[in-house]
Amino acid sequence: MTRDLRVYMLRFAAVGPLTRAFDRIAAAPEVASCSLELAQRRVRLLAPPAVAEPLVERLYLEGGLAWCSRHAFGFEPAP
């Protein structure tokens, strides 16, 4: 069974929106993993599109999100 996950890389225009976004992403129980890259003003997250897309849209509407990329991530669980 393959789980449908994507890696999202979000870049922010300023540190304030970046840290608020990271707090929101880290608090989402459906997000499999996330990391904060403060110097690059970037957050990376691993989540199903059904979870991440509404979250990314909300972050965009709140302001400060400068760029977002999405990359497919597939894996097969160990038997």
Secondary structure as UniProt FT lines:
FT   STRAND          5..12
FT   HELIX           15..27
FT   TURN            29..30
FT   STRAND          33..37
FT   TURN            38..41
FT   STRAND          42..47
FT   HELIX           49..62
FT   STRAND          65..73
//
